[in-house]
Amino acid sequence: MASSLTTFTDEARIALDTLSGRATGLFAPTLRLGVTGLSRAGKTVFISSLVHNLLHGGRLPLFEAQKSGRIARAFLEEQPDDAVPRFQYEDHIATLVNDRLWPDSTRAISELRLTIEYESASGWSRMFSAGKLSLDIVDYPGEWLLDLPLLGKSYADFSREAFEMAELPVRADLSREWRDLSASVDPDAASDEVTARRLSESFAAYLKACKLDDRALSTLPPGRFLMPGDLEGSPALTFAPLMPGDERRAKPGYLRAMMERRYEAYKTHVVRPFFREHITRLDRQIVLIDALQALNAGPGAMADLERAVTEILACFRPGRGNILTDLVSRRIDRILIAATKADHLHHESHDRLQAIVRRLADRAIARANFTGANVDVVAMAAIRATREGTVKQGRDTLPVILGTPLAGETIGGQIFDGEAETAIFPGDLPEKVDSVFETVNGHRQDETDPAIRFVRFRPPRLERTAEGVTLSLPHIRLDRALQFLIGDRLA
């Protein structure tokens, strides 16, 4: 699918940019790592923890270069792209460590360069030079990535699919106001800015409602309606699908023609440059998924998450090139799909969470016809906010997690103040993976209780050694993620 997202001119520009980057990389090796995921999946937290653990020699036993003591040092450098905002690592760490609050979510693209000096495991390589790798971390909203399939769709296709999705049982009540408004509008009436704004605002309100916790839906293009970045309030976002009807070319001056023109402008001036200037330059990619929220919301949300992952994977350029093709074209040769917030479950459920996401990813990979790259799945928590323990309940001993719920979180009618710690039995994920994707008459097979009890915790207090040294941010399987994503480049 990715090949249909560019024009011949785009490909020529991509080839020139890649050739220039390869020439620079001969003297200063770099690896561009894309970090994406839908909102609240933990992109900012993942990058902050990754950098913090590498800068401060964190506990990373599965990260071979760190475990074997071959990393001499890691340090931040000036990023290479002056036109891209810097990822504000220092501010995010201050929020996490000093305030024990979660930093603001990713709302636009940003970048950070972390350089790692290391000793190669190969004696032959050590004879020629000391190892050095610049890791360029590119943080961007997954909602923007879901716009890329629009490049291959006409306005009529976009409108038809939007209405088909809006009529699904899990969305129908949320979209009713927008659909009613659209039905009351004559697409062949004279174009009118007030009507266009009413339609776009109503459509955006429906998309935002789909993201709330009780629905937790994921496939919600256009992504900039949810994460506008620097386009907030721009006329570029003042369009909406119109009810499918006569698909002949709309007449200039009419509402349908106005909407179609703005949709095409959105693709040309917003979506296509994002793909050409950022996605095509990536070497590795991690896709973060908040599967727990979708599991709580039921099979409809899980099916929608699977659809979103399918579309995300279809937008990448996967595979391995050769010495000639690599000069003019980058391919993403490793993709990690990470189920985040594993610390909200007892470790006994981690394998089940990983199995659920692997099933989701395997189906998405098959549907996206996605081949040529090494894809792995992991259940992780970039920052571990809880500890594990047990409590007695009658004759039973229950595995629990202990942490400090955020102020305002409610458990059993008790509202927490953000200071008191508590023990929670989060519940068990089902043993049978298929059960989380299956419905009876459009509903979850067992509606009596959500899959887990989802409570948001404050970041942890950092531990100190007996000598008074503050340790790095705790995590679950961040080291495994690092080994998969960059371990081979530090061999």
C-alpha positions as CSV (number, residue, x, y, z in Angstrom):
1,M,0.0,0.0,0.0
2,A,2.8,2.4,0.8
3,S,3.9,2.6,-2.8
4,S,0.5,4.1,-3.7
5,L,1.0,7.0,-1.2
6,T,3.6,8.8,-3.3
7,T,3.9,10.4,-6.7
8,F,6.9,10.1,-9.0
9,T,8.0,13.5,-7.8
10,D,7.8,12.4,-4.2
11,E,9.9,9.3,-5.0
12,A,12.6,11.4,-6.6
13,R,12.7,13.7,-3.6
14,I,12.8,10.7,-1.2
15,A,15.7,9.2,-3.2
16,L,17.7,12.4,-3.1
17,D,17.1,12.8,0.7
18,T,18.1,9.2,1.3
19,L,21.2,9.4,-0.8
20,S,22.3,12.5,1.1
21,G,21.6,10.8,4.5
22,R,23.5,7.7,3.5
23,A,26.5,9.8,2.6
24,T,26.5,11.5,6.0
25,G,26.0,8.1,7.7
26,L,29.3,6.8,6.3
27,F,31.1,9.0,8.8
28,A,28.5,9.3,11.5
29,P,26.3,6.2,11.7
30,T,22.6,7.0,12.6
31,L,19.5,5.0,13.2
32,R,16.1,6.7,12.9
33,L,13.6,5.2,15.3
34,G,9.9,6.1,14.9
35,V,7.7,6.1,18.0
36,T,4.0,6.1,17.5
37,G,0.8,5.0,19.0
38,L,-2.7,6.3,19.5
39,S,-3.3,8.9,22.2
40,R,-2.6,7.9,25.8
41,A,-0.6,4.8,24.6
42,G,2.5,6.2,26.4
43,K,4.7,7.6,23.6
44,T,6.1,10.4,25.7
45,V,6.7,8.1,28.7
46,F,8.4,5.5,26.5
47,I,10.9,8.0,25.0
48,S,11.6,9.6,28.4
49,S,12.2,6.3,30.1
50,L,14.4,5.0,27.2
51,V,16.6,8.0,27.3
52,H,16.7,8.3,31.1
53,N,17.8,4.6,31.5
54,L,20.5,4.9,28.8
55,L,21.8,8.2,30.2
56,H,21.9,6.9,33.8
57,G,22.9,3.3,33.3
58,G,19.5,1.8,34.1
59,R,18.8,-1.8,35.0
60,L,18.5,-3.4,31.5
61,P,19.5,-7.1,31.9
62,L,18.1,-8.1,28.5
63,F,19.8,-5.3,26.6
64,E,23.0,-7.1,25.7
65,A,25.3,-4.1,25.1
66,Q,24.4,-2.7,28.5
67,K,24.6,-6.0,30.3
68,S,28.0,-6.8,29.0
69,G,29.4,-3.4,29.9
70,R,30.2,-2.4,26.4
71,I,28.4,1.0,26.5
72,A,30.9,3.6,27.4
73,R,28.4,6.5,27.6
74,A,25.2,7.9,26.2
75,F,24.5,11.6,25.8
76,L,22.1,14.0,24.1
77,E,23.2,16.0,21.1
78,E,21.6,18.7,18.9
79,Q,19.0,17.1,16.6
80,P,19.7,17.1,12.9
81,D,16.4,18.5,11.7
82,D,16.1,22.2,12.6
83,A,12.5,22.5,11.3
84,V,11.2,19.8,13.7
85,P,10.5,20.7,17.3
86,R,12.8,19.1,19.9
87,F,11.3,16.4,22.2
88,Q,11.4,18.2,25.6
89,Y,13.1,15.4,27.5
90,E,14.2,17.5,30.4
91,D,10.7,19.0,31.0
92,H,9.1,15.5,30.8
93,I,11.6,14.0,33.3
94,A,11.1,16.9,35.7
95,T,7.3,16.2,35.6
96,L,7.8,12.5,36.1
97,V,10.5,12.5,38.8
98,N,9.9,15.7,40.7
99,D,6.1,16.2,40.4
100,R,5.3,12.5,40.0
101,L,2.8,13.3,37.3
102,W,2.5,12.0,33.8
103,P,3.7,14.5,31.1
104,D,1.3,15.9,28.5
105,S,0.5,13.6,25.6
106,T,2.1,13.9,22.2
107,R,0.2,16.4,20.1
108,A,2.6,17.0,17.2
109,I,5.8,15.6,15.8
110,S,9.1,16.1,17.7
111,E,12.6,14.7,17.6
112,L,15.6,13.9,19.9
113,R,19.1,12.7,19.2
114,L,20.8,10.3,21.6
115,T,24.3,9.3,20.8
116,I,25.7,6.0,22.2
117,E,29.5,5.3,22.4
118,Y,30.1,1.6,22.7
119,E,32.7,-1.1,22.3
120,S,31.9,-3.6,19.6
121,A,31.5,-7.3,20.6
122,S,33.6,-8.1,17.5
123,G,37.4,-7.9,18.0
124,W,37.7,-7.3,14.2
125,S,35.5,-4.3,14.4
126,R,37.3,-2.9,17.5
127,M,40.6,-2.9,15.5
128,F,39.3,-0.2,13.1
129,S,37.3,2.2,15.3
130,A,35.4,2.8,18.5
131,G,31.7,2.3,18.1
132,K,29.4,5.2,17.9
133,L,25.7,5.3,17.0
134,S,23.4,8.3,16.9
135,L,19.8,7.3,17.6
136,D,17.4,9.9,16.2
137,I,14.0,9.3,18.0
138,V,11.0,10.6,16.0
139,D,7.9,11.0,18.1
140,Y,4.6,11.5,16.2
141,P,0.8,10.9,16.9
142,G,-0.6,7.6,15.6
143,E,-3.7,9.6,14.6
144,W,-1.7,11.3,11.9
145,L,-0.5,7.9,10.6
146,L,-4.1,6.8,10.2
147,D,-4.5,9.6,7.7
148,L,-2.1,8.0,5.2
149,P,-4.7,5.6,3.7
150,L,-6.6,8.7,2.6
151,L,-4.0,9.4,0.0
152,G,-5.3,6.5,-2.0
153,K,-9.0,7.4,-1.6
154,S,-11.2,9.9,-3.4
155,Y,-13.5,12.2,-1.5
156,A,-16.4,9.9,-2.5
157,D,-14.6,6.9,-1.1
158,F,-13.8,8.8,2.1
159,S,-17.4,9.8,2.6
160,R,-18.9,6.4,1.9
161,E,-16.5,4.7,4.3
162,A,-17.1,7.3,7.0
163,F,-20.8,6.8,6.9
164,E,-20.5,3.0,6.9
165,M,-18.3,3.2,10.0
166,A,-20.6,5.7,11.7
167,E,-23.5,3.2,11.3
168,L,-21.7,0.4,13.1
169,P,-23.5,-0.6,16.4
170,V,-20.6,0.6,18.5
171,R,-20.7,4.1,16.9
172,A,-24.3,4.7,15.8
173,D,-25.5,6.6,18.8
174,L,-22.4,8.8,18.9
175,S,-22.7,9.7,15.2
176,R,-26.4,10.3,15.1
177,E,-26.3,14.1,15.6
178,W,-23.7,14.5,12.8
179,R,-25.5,12.1,10.5
180,D,-28.8,13.9,11.1
181,L,-27.2,17.3,10.3
182,S,-25.6,15.9,7.2
183,A,-28.9,14.5,6.0
184,S,-30.5,18.0,6.4
185,V,-27.9,19.6,4.2
186,D,-28.2,19.8,0.4
187,P,-24.8,18.9,-1.1
188,D,-25.8,20.6,-4.3
189,A,-26.6,23.9,-2.7
190,A,-24.3,26.9,-3.0
191,S,-21.1,26.6,-0.9
192,D,-21.5,28.1,2.5
193,E,-18.7,28.6,5.1
194,V,-21.1,28.5,8.1
195,T,-22.6,25.2,6.9
196,A,-19.1,23.8,6.3
197,R,-18.0,24.8,9.8
198,R,-21.1,23.3,11.4
199,L,-20.6,20.0,9.6
200,S,-16.9,19.8,10.4
201,E,-17.4,20.7,14.1
202,S,-20.2,18.1,14.4
203,F,-18.1,15.4,12.7
204,A,-15.1,16.2,14.9
205,A,-17.3,16.0,18.0
206,Y,-18.4,12.5,17.0
207,L,-14.8,11.4,16.4
208,K,-13.8,12.8,19.8
209,A,-16.7,11.0,21.5
210,C,-15.5,7.7,20.0
211,K,-12.2,8.1,21.8
212,L,-13.7,8.3,25.3
213,D,-12.9,5.5,27.7
214,D,-16.3,3.7,27.4
215,R,-15.8,3.2,23.7
216,A,-12.0,3.4,23.3
217,L,-12.2,3.4,19.5
218,S,-9.1,3.8,17.4
219,T,-9.9,4.1,13.6
220,L,-10.9,7.8,13.5
221,P,-9.5,9.6,10.4
222,P,-8.9,12.4,9.6
223,G,-6.3,12.3,12.4
224,R,-5.8,16.1,12.5
225,F,-9.4,16.5,13.7
226,L,-8.3,14.9,16.9
227,M,-4.6,16.0,17.0
228,P,-4.6,19.2,15.0
229,G,-1.0,20.3,16.0
230,D,-0.2,23.7,14.4
231,L,-3.4,23.4,12.2
232,E,-5.8,24.0,15.0
233,G,-8.5,26.4,13.9
234,S,-7.2,26.3,10.3
235,P,-9.6,26.3,7.3
236,A,-7.7,23.2,6.2
237,L,-9.7,21.3,8.7
238,T,-13.1,22.8,7.8
239,F,-14.5,19.9,5.8
240,A,-16.5,16.7,6.5
241,P,-17.9,13.7,4.7
242,L,-21.2,14.2,2.9
243,M,-23.9,11.6,2.5
244,P,-23.1,9.4,-0.5
245,G,-25.2,10.2,-3.5
246,D,-24.5,11.3,-7.0
247,E,-20.7,10.7,-7.4
248,R,-20.4,12.6,-10.6
249,R,-17.9,15.4,-10.5
250,A,-19.3,18.1,-8.3
251,K,-20.1,21.5,-9.8
252,P,-17.9,24.4,-8.9
253,G,-19.5,26.7,-6.3
254,Y,-21.5,24.0,-4.7
255,L,-21.1,22.6,-1.2
256,R,-19.9,19.1,-2.3
257,A,-17.3,20.7,-4.6
258,M,-16.1,22.9,-1.7
259,M,-15.8,19.9,0.6
260,E,-14.0,17.8,-2.0
261,R,-11.5,20.6,-2.7
262,R,-10.7,21.0,0.9
263,Y,-10.3,17.2,1.4
264,E,-7.9,17.1,-1.5
265,A,-6.0,20.1,-0.2
266,Y,-5.7,18.3,3.2
267,K,-4.1,15.3,1.5
268,T,-1.8,17.4,-0.6
269,H,-0.6,20.0,1.9
270,V,-0.9,18.0,5.2
271,V,-0.8,14.3,4.8
272,R,1.5,13.8,1.8
273,P,4.4,16.0,3.2
274,F,4.1,14.2,6.6
275,F,4.6,10.8,4.8
276,R,7.4,12.0,2.5
277,E,9.4,14.0,5.1
278,H,9.1,11.7,8.1
279,I,7.7,8.2,7.6
280,T,9.9,7.4,4.5
281,R,13.0,8.3,6.5
282,L,12.5,5.7,9.3
283,D,14.8,2.7,9.9
284,R,13.0,1.1,12.9
285,Q,9.5,1.6,14.4
286,I,7.7,0.9,17.6
287,V,3.9,1.0,17.7
288,L,2.5,1.5,21.2
289,I,-0.9,0.1,22.0
290,D,-3.2,0.7,25.0
291,A,-4.9,-2.7,24.7
292,L,-6.2,-2.6,28.2
293,Q,-8.5,0.3,27.5
294,A,-9.9,-1.5,24.4
295,L,-10.3,-4.8,26.3
296,N,-12.3,-2.9,28.9
297,A,-14.6,-1.4,26.2
298,G,-15.3,-4.8,24.6
299,P,-15.0,-6.7,21.3
300,G,-16.2,-3.7,19.3
301,A,-13.2,-1.7,20.5
302,M,-10.9,-4.6,20.0
303,A,-12.1,-5.0,16.4
304,D,-11.6,-1.3,15.8
305,L,-8.1,-1.5,17.3
306,E,-7.3,-4.3,15.0
307,R,-8.5,-2.3,12.0
308,A,-6.3,0.7,13.2
309,V,-3.2,-1.5,13.5
310,T,-3.8,-3.0,10.1
311,E,-4.0,0.5,8.5
312,I,-0.9,1.6,10.4
313,L,1.2,-1.4,9.3
314,A,0.0,-0.9,5.7
315,C,1.5,2.6,5.7
316,F,5.0,1.6,6.5
317,R,7.7,0.7,4.0
318,P,8.8,-2.7,5.3
319,G,11.6,-5.0,4.3
320,R,15.3,-5.3,3.7
321,G,17.0,-3.7,0.8
322,N,20.5,-4.4,-0.7
323,I,23.6,-2.3,-1.1
324,L,22.2,-0.6,-4.2
325,T,18.6,0.0,-3.2
326,D,19.5,1.2,0.3
327,L,21.3,4.1,-1.3
328,V,18.1,5.7,-2.5
329,S,15.3,4.1,-0.4
330,R,15.0,3.4,3.3
331,R,13.0,0.4,4.5
332,I,11.8,-0.3,8.0
333,D,13.4,-3.7,8.8
334,R,12.2,-4.1,12.4
335,I,8.8,-3.2,13.9
336,L,7.9,-3.8,17.6
337,I,4.2,-3.8,18.6
338,A,4.1,-3.1,22.3
339,A,1.1,-3.5,24.6
340,T,1.7,-0.8,27.2
341,K,0.7,-0.4,30.9
342,A,1.6,-4.0,31.8
343,D,2.2,-2.7,35.3
344,H,-1.6,-2.4,35.6
345,L,-1.8,-6.2,35.7
346,H,-0.2,-8.8,37.9
347,H,2.7,-10.5,36.1
348,E,0.6,-13.7,35.9
349,S,-1.5,-12.0,33.2
350,H,1.4,-10.6,31.2
351,D,1.6,-13.6,28.9
352,R,-2.1,-13.4,28.3
353,L,-1.9,-9.7,27.4
354,Q,1.0,-10.5,25.0
355,A,-1.0,-13.3,23.4
356,I,-4.0,-11.1,22.8
357,V,-1.8,-8.4,21.2
358,R,0.1,-11.0,19.1
359,R,-3.2,-12.4,17.9
360,L,-4.3,-8.8,17.0
361,A,-1.0,-8.1,15.3
362,D,-0.9,-11.4,13.4
363,R,-4.3,-10.8,11.9
364,A,-3.4,-7.2,11.1
365,I,-0.2,-8.3,9.4
366,A,-2.1,-10.8,7.3
367,R,-4.8,-8.4,6.3
368,A,-2.3,-5.6,5.4
369,N,-0.2,-8.1,3.3
370,F,2.7,-7.0,5.4
371,T,5.9,-8.9,4.7
372,G,9.7,-8.3,4.6
373,A,10.3,-7.0,8.1
374,N,11.0,-8.6,11.4
375,V,7.9,-7.9,13.6
376,D,7.7,-8.8,17.3
377,V,5.2,-8.2,20.1
378,V,5.9,-7.4,23.8
379,A,3.8,-6.5,26.9
380,M,5.7,-3.8,28.7
381,A,5.6,-0.7,30.9
382,A,8.1,1.9,30.1
383,I,7.7,3.2,33.6
384,R,6.5,0.8,36.3
385,A,4.1,2.7,38.6
386,T,3.1,-0.3,40.7
387,R,4.6,-3.1,42.8
388,E,3.1,-6.6,43.3
389,G,1.9,-8.3,46.4
390,T,-0.8,-10.6,47.8
391,V,-3.8,-10.2,50.1
392,K,-5.9,-12.6,52.0
393,Q,-9.6,-12.7,51.2
394,G,-11.2,-15.4,53.3
395,R,-9.4,-18.6,52.5
396,D,-8.1,-17.3,49.2
397,T,-4.8,-15.5,48.5
398,L,-5.2,-12.9,45.7
399,P,-2.4,-11.4,43.7
400,V,-2.6,-7.6,43.8
401,I,-0.8,-4.6,42.5
402,L,0.1,-1.7,44.9
403,G,0.5,1.9,43.9
404,T,-0.7,5.4,44.4
405,P,-3.8,6.2,42.3
406,L,-4.0,9.6,40.7
407,A,-6.0,12.2,42.5
408,G,-9.7,11.8,41.6
409,E,-9.5,8.1,40.7
410,T,-12.3,6.1,42.2
411,I,-12.3,2.5,43.5
412,G,-15.4,1.0,45.1
413,G,-16.8,4.5,45.8
414,Q,-13.6,5.7,47.4
415,I,-12.1,8.8,45.8
416,F,-8.3,9.0,46.1
417,D,-6.4,12.1,46.9
418,G,-3.2,11.3,45.0
419,E,-1.2,10.6,48.2
420,A,-2.6,7.4,49.6
421,E,-1.3,4.0,48.4
422,T,-3.7,1.1,47.9
423,A,-3.7,-2.5,46.8
424,I,-5.9,-3.5,43.9
425,F,-6.9,-6.9,42.5
426,P,-7.0,-5.9,38.8
427,G,-8.7,-9.1,37.6
428,D,-7.6,-11.7,35.2
429,L,-7.4,-11.6,31.5
430,P,-9.2,-14.5,29.8
431,E,-7.2,-17.6,29.0
432,K,-8.9,-18.0,25.6
433,V,-7.6,-15.3,23.3
434,D,-10.6,-15.6,20.9
435,S,-13.1,-14.6,23.6
436,V,-11.9,-10.9,23.6
437,F,-12.7,-10.6,19.9
438,E,-16.1,-12.5,19.9
439,T,-19.5,-11.0,20.4
440,V,-23.0,-12.4,20.8
441,N,-25.6,-10.2,19.0
442,G,-23.0,-7.4,18.8
443,H,-22.1,-7.5,22.5
444,R,-19.4,-8.9,24.7
445,Q,-20.1,-12.5,25.6
446,D,-19.8,-11.7,29.3
447,E,-21.1,-8.2,30.0
448,T,-21.1,-8.6,33.8
449,D,-17.6,-7.1,34.4
450,P,-14.9,-5.5,32.3
451,A,-11.8,-7.5,31.6
452,I,-9.7,-5.6,34.2
453,R,-10.2,-2.9,36.8
454,F,-8.4,0.0,35.2
455,V,-7.0,2.6,37.6
456,R,-4.5,5.3,36.7
457,F,-1.5,5.5,39.1
458,R,1.0,8.2,39.8
459,P,4.6,7.7,38.6
460,P,6.8,6.0,41.3
461,R,9.2,7.6,43.7
462,L,12.7,6.8,42.5
463,E,14.6,4.4,44.7
464,R,18.0,5.3,46.3
465,T,20.9,3.0,47.0
466,A,22.5,2.8,50.5
467,E,25.1,5.2,49.2
468,G,22.4,7.8,48.3
469,V,22.5,7.3,44.5
470,T,19.2,7.8,42.8
471,L,18.3,4.9,40.5
472,S,16.9,5.2,37.0
473,L,13.2,4.8,36.2
474,P,11.8,1.3,36.9
475,H,10.2,-0.5,34.0
476,I,8.9,-3.8,32.7
477,R,10.6,-5.2,29.6
478,L,12.0,-1.9,28.3
479,D,15.3,-3.8,28.0
480,R,13.7,-6.4,25.7
481,A,12.3,-3.6,23.6
482,L,15.7,-1.9,23.3
483,Q,17.4,-5.2,22.4
484,F,15.0,-5.8,19.6
485,L,15.0,-2.3,18.2
486,I,18.7,-1.3,18.4
487,G,20.7,-4.3,19.9
488,D,22.0,-5.5,16.5
489,R,23.4,-2.1,15.7
490,L,25.5,-2.2,18.9
491,A,27.0,-5.6,18.3
